[in-house]
Amino acid sequence: MATIHIARNQQTLGSFGEEEIREGIRTGRFAAKDLVWRVGMDTWKPLSEMAPLWGLDTPPPPLTEAEAATPALEEVIGEGTEPAWEERETLGFFPALSRTVSAVLMRPGETFARMKREGGLTNPLLYFVILSCASYAVSVFYQILSFSLQSGTLPAQVQHMPKNMLSYTLLGTILLSPALYTVTAFLGSGLTHLSLKLLGGANRPFETTFRVICYAQASAAVFNFLPLCGGLMAIVWGVYTIIIGLMKTQEISGWKAALAFLLPGILCCGLFLMVGVAAGISFADLSKLGH
């Protein structure tokens, strides 16, 4: 069962597992009038109301007005309750997936402020690979559909390929996409975290940066399900949520978060430009020698 938060008289008592709560009820540590909350609940509720639903047993005495006062969620849960994806064993696979996508895209500041800074790489990587591969598969479908409708506009090399070969090639890339996206997750997170170190903004370990990149980029990837402009929306919203995520989790300014994420791309573009210029000069010199 997911961690359960307990409060009494507007003061939090802490967060506990199911066995701890069962033992606390048995010993009298927790009372039926205590208020409880966990991921997936909209509001605090009395332990007497929720205990039967969770397989616990406690008498249901009435609450007084003072005891029923609900503390602010922000004061109790603070950091470490997001994302819902990591509570999928309790919430269910698809509800946890949809809640995480919605929270990251619609409330990135609040979501990343409460994101678990640590907790392993497996959950965020699995989330990233599932959504990225799904969005890529949809993009491939759109490409195949486009090719079939506009075959006359394809390059000559593609038009001379055997029938259905292009479709089979694109479908084959889907099978390779999990491995490719796994590499992408580690490479992108590694470069971003290195940039954070260079800029003096790595206040949390690599694991935190990895979690931000995976949850932000994969959530934005759902825009790829939209034809035409979906890809552009995914890029723009992905960059935005990553910057917000780095700001909240690494506790740095917006410009430093933006530069940390964009710096690797800027350096790569600069490197390619330098190589291109050098190659152009070399070809020009060879042409002069030829004459």
C-alpha positions as CSV (number, residue, x, y, z in Angstrom):
1,M,0.0,0.0,0.0
2,A,1.2,3.6,-0.7
3,T,2.4,5.7,2.2
4,I,-0.4,7.1,4.3
5,H,-0.2,10.6,5.9
6,I,-1.9,11.0,9.3
7,A,-2.8,14.3,11.0
8,R,-4.4,15.2,14.4
9,N,-5.6,18.6,15.6
10,Q,-4.1,20.3,12.4
11,Q,-0.7,18.8,13.1
12,T,0.9,16.1,11.1
13,L,1.9,12.9,12.9
14,G,4.0,11.7,9.9
15,S,3.6,9.2,7.1
16,F,3.3,5.4,7.7
17,G,2.9,2.1,6.0
18,E,-0.1,-0.2,6.3
19,E,1.5,-2.4,9.0
20,E,2.6,0.6,11.0
21,I,-1.0,1.9,11.0
22,R,-2.5,-1.4,11.9
23,E,-0.1,-1.8,14.8
24,G,-0.8,1.9,15.8
25,I,-4.5,1.2,15.9
26,R,-4.0,-1.9,18.0
27,T,-1.8,-0.1,20.6
28,G,-3.9,3.1,20.7
29,R,-1.3,5.3,19.0
30,F,-3.8,6.2,16.2
31,A,-7.4,7.0,16.9
32,A,-10.5,6.8,14.6
33,K,-10.8,10.5,14.7
34,D,-7.3,11.1,13.2
35,L,-7.4,12.4,9.6
36,V,-5.6,10.4,6.8
37,W,-4.5,11.2,3.2
38,R,-2.6,9.4,0.5
39,V,-1.9,9.8,-3.2
40,G,-5.1,9.4,-5.1
41,M,-7.3,11.0,-2.5
42,D,-8.8,14.5,-3.1
43,T,-9.3,15.5,0.6
44,W,-8.4,14.4,4.1
45,K,-10.8,11.9,5.6
46,P,-11.2,10.3,9.1
47,L,-9.3,7.1,9.7
48,S,-12.7,5.6,10.9
49,E,-14.0,6.1,7.4
50,M,-11.0,4.9,5.4
51,A,-9.9,2.0,7.7
52,P,-12.5,-0.5,6.5
53,L,-11.6,0.2,2.9
54,W,-8.0,-0.5,3.6
55,G,-8.6,-3.7,5.5
56,L,-8.1,-2.1,8.9
57,D,-10.5,-2.2,11.9
58,T,-11.1,0.7,14.2
59,P,-14.3,2.1,16.0
60,P,-15.9,5.2,14.4
61,P,-16.5,7.7,17.2
62,P,-17.8,11.2,16.0
63,L,-15.3,14.0,15.4
64,T,-15.4,17.3,17.2
65,E,-15.2,20.5,15.2
66,A,-11.7,21.3,16.4
67,E,-10.4,17.8,15.7
68,A,-12.0,17.8,12.2
69,A,-10.1,20.8,11.1
70,T,-8.0,19.8,8.1
71,P,-4.3,20.9,7.8
72,A,-3.2,22.3,4.5
73,L,-1.9,19.5,2.2
74,E,1.2,21.5,1.4
75,E,2.2,21.7,5.0
76,V,2.0,17.9,5.5
77,I,3.1,16.3,2.2
78,G,5.6,18.8,1.0
79,E,8.4,17.3,-1.1
80,G,8.3,13.6,-2.1
81,T,4.8,12.7,-3.0
82,E,5.0,13.0,-6.8
83,P,4.7,11.6,-9.4
84,A,1.6,9.4,-9.3
85,W,3.4,7.0,-11.6
86,E,5.4,5.6,-8.7
87,E,2.1,4.8,-6.9
88,R,0.7,2.7,-9.8
89,E,0.5,-0.5,-7.8
90,T,-2.1,1.3,-5.7
91,L,-3.7,3.6,-8.2
92,G,-3.5,1.2,-11.2
93,F,-1.3,1.5,-14.3
94,F,-3.4,3.8,-16.5
95,P,-4.8,6.1,-13.8
96,A,-1.2,6.6,-12.5
97,L,0.0,7.2,-16.1
98,S,-2.7,9.7,-16.9
99,R,-2.3,11.6,-13.6
100,T,1.4,11.9,-14.1
101,V,1.1,13.2,-17.7
102,S,-1.6,15.7,-16.6
103,A,0.3,16.9,-13.5
104,V,3.6,17.4,-15.4
105,L,2.1,19.2,-18.4
106,M,-0.5,21.3,-16.5
107,R,1.1,21.9,-13.1
108,P,4.9,21.5,-13.7
109,G,6.0,23.9,-10.9
110,E,3.9,22.2,-8.3
111,T,4.6,18.7,-9.5
112,F,8.4,19.0,-9.6
113,A,8.5,20.9,-6.3
114,R,6.9,17.7,-4.7
115,M,8.8,15.2,-6.9
116,K,10.8,12.6,-5.1
117,R,14.4,13.7,-5.5
118,E,15.6,10.2,-5.1
119,G,14.0,6.8,-5.5
120,G,15.9,4.9,-8.2
121,L,16.2,5.2,-11.9
122,T,13.9,2.3,-12.9
123,N,10.5,4.1,-12.5
124,P,11.3,7.2,-14.5
125,L,13.2,5.2,-17.1
126,L,10.2,2.9,-17.6
127,Y,7.8,5.8,-17.8
128,F,10.1,7.5,-20.4
129,V,10.5,4.4,-22.6
130,I,6.8,3.5,-22.6
131,L,5.5,7.0,-23.5
132,S,8.4,7.7,-25.9
133,C,8.0,4.4,-27.8
134,A,4.2,4.8,-28.0
135,S,4.5,8.3,-29.4
136,Y,7.2,7.2,-31.8
137,A,5.0,4.4,-33.0
138,V,2.1,6.8,-33.7
139,S,4.6,9.1,-35.6
140,V,5.6,6.1,-37.7
141,F,2.0,5.4,-38.5
142,Y,1.5,8.9,-39.6
143,Q,4.6,8.7,-41.8
144,I,3.4,5.5,-43.4
145,L,0.0,7.0,-44.0
146,S,1.6,10.1,-45.5
147,F,3.8,8.0,-47.8
148,S,0.9,6.0,-49.1
149,L,-1.1,9.1,-49.9
150,Q,1.8,11.1,-51.4
151,S,4.1,8.5,-53.0
152,G,4.7,10.7,-56.0
153,T,6.4,13.3,-53.9
154,L,9.0,10.9,-52.3
155,P,12.7,11.1,-53.2
156,A,13.8,9.0,-56.2
157,Q,15.8,6.6,-54.0
158,V,12.7,5.8,-51.9
159,Q,10.4,5.4,-54.9
160,H,12.6,2.7,-56.3
161,M,12.6,0.6,-53.1
162,P,10.6,-2.7,-53.3
163,K,7.0,-2.5,-52.4
164,N,6.3,-2.1,-48.7
165,M,10.0,-2.0,-47.9
166,L,9.8,1.5,-46.6
167,S,6.9,0.5,-44.3
168,Y,8.8,-2.5,-43.0
169,T,11.9,-0.4,-42.4
170,L,9.9,2.1,-40.3
171,L,8.2,-0.7,-38.4
172,G,11.6,-2.2,-37.7
173,T,12.7,1.0,-36.0
174,I,9.8,0.6,-33.6
175,L,11.4,-2.6,-32.3
176,L,14.7,-0.9,-31.8
177,S,13.2,2.2,-30.1
178,P,13.2,0.9,-26.5
179,A,17.0,0.5,-26.6
180,L,17.5,3.8,-28.4
181,Y,15.3,5.7,-26.0
182,T,17.1,4.1,-23.0
183,V,20.4,5.4,-24.3
184,T,18.9,8.8,-25.1
185,A,17.6,9.1,-21.5
186,F,21.0,8.5,-19.9
187,L,22.9,10.5,-22.5
188,G,20.6,13.5,-22.3
189,S,20.5,13.5,-18.5
190,G,24.2,13.0,-18.3
191,L,25.0,16.0,-20.5
192,T,22.5,18.2,-18.7
193,H,23.9,17.2,-15.3
194,L,27.4,17.9,-16.5
195,S,26.2,21.4,-17.7
196,L,24.7,21.9,-14.3
197,K,28.0,21.1,-12.6
198,L,29.9,23.5,-14.9
199,L,27.4,26.3,-14.1
200,G,27.4,25.6,-10.4
201,G,23.8,24.5,-10.4
202,A,24.0,20.8,-9.5
203,N,22.6,21.0,-6.0
204,R,21.2,17.5,-6.2
205,P,22.7,14.3,-7.6
206,F,22.5,12.9,-11.2
207,E,19.5,10.8,-10.1
208,T,17.4,14.0,-9.6
209,T,18.3,15.4,-13.0
210,F,17.5,12.0,-14.6
211,R,14.1,11.9,-13.0
212,V,13.3,15.4,-14.3
213,I,14.4,14.7,-17.8
214,C,12.5,11.4,-18.0
215,Y,9.2,12.6,-16.5
216,A,9.2,16.0,-18.4
217,Q,10.3,14.8,-21.8
218,A,8.1,11.7,-21.8
219,S,5.0,13.6,-20.7
220,A,5.5,16.2,-23.5
221,A,5.9,13.3,-26.0
222,V,2.1,12.7,-25.8
223,F,1.7,15.7,-28.1
224,N,3.1,13.5,-30.9
225,F,-0.2,11.8,-30.9
226,L,-1.6,14.9,-32.6
227,P,-1.0,15.1,-36.4
228,L,0.7,18.0,-38.1
229,C,1.8,20.3,-35.3
230,G,2.1,17.7,-32.5
231,G,5.9,17.2,-32.9
232,L,6.6,20.9,-32.5
233,M,4.4,21.2,-29.5
234,A,6.2,18.2,-27.9
235,I,9.6,19.9,-28.4
236,V,8.5,23.3,-27.0
237,W,6.5,22.0,-24.1
238,G,9.2,19.4,-23.3
239,V,11.9,22.2,-23.0
240,Y,9.6,24.3,-20.9
241,T,8.8,21.5,-18.4
242,I,12.4,20.4,-18.2
243,I,13.5,24.0,-17.3
244,I,10.8,24.3,-14.7
245,G,11.7,20.9,-13.3
246,L,15.4,21.7,-13.0
247,M,14.5,25.0,-11.3
248,K,12.4,23.3,-8.7
249,T,14.5,20.3,-8.0
250,Q,18.0,21.7,-8.2
251,E,16.8,25.0,-6.6
252,I,18.4,27.3,-9.2
253,S,17.3,30.3,-11.3
254,G,15.4,30.0,-14.5
255,W,18.3,31.3,-16.7
256,K,20.7,28.8,-15.2
257,A,18.3,25.9,-15.7
258,A,17.6,26.9,-19.3
259,L,21.3,27.3,-20.1
260,A,22.2,24.0,-18.5
261,F,19.7,22.1,-20.7
262,L,20.4,24.0,-23.9
263,L,24.2,24.2,-23.5
264,P,25.0,20.7,-24.9
265,G,22.9,21.4,-28.0
266,I,24.5,24.8,-28.5
267,L,28.0,23.3,-28.2
268,C,27.1,20.5,-30.7
269,C,25.7,23.0,-33.2
270,G,28.9,25.1,-32.8
271,L,31.1,22.1,-33.3
272,F,29.2,21.0,-36.4
273,L,29.5,24.6,-37.7
274,M,33.2,24.7,-37.1
275,V,33.7,21.3,-38.8
276,G,31.6,22.5,-41.8
277,V,33.5,25.7,-42.1
278,A,36.8,23.9,-41.9
279,A,35.7,21.4,-44.5
280,G,34.6,24.2,-46.8
281,I,37.9,25.9,-46.5
282,S,39.7,22.6,-47.2
283,F,37.7,21.9,-50.3
284,A,38.3,25.5,-51.6
285,D,42.0,25.0,-51.1
286,L,41.9,21.7,-53.0
287,S,40.0,23.3,-55.8
288,K,42.6,26.0,-56.2
289,L,45.4,23.4,-56.3
290,G,43.5,21.5,-59.0
291,H,43.5,24.5,-61.2
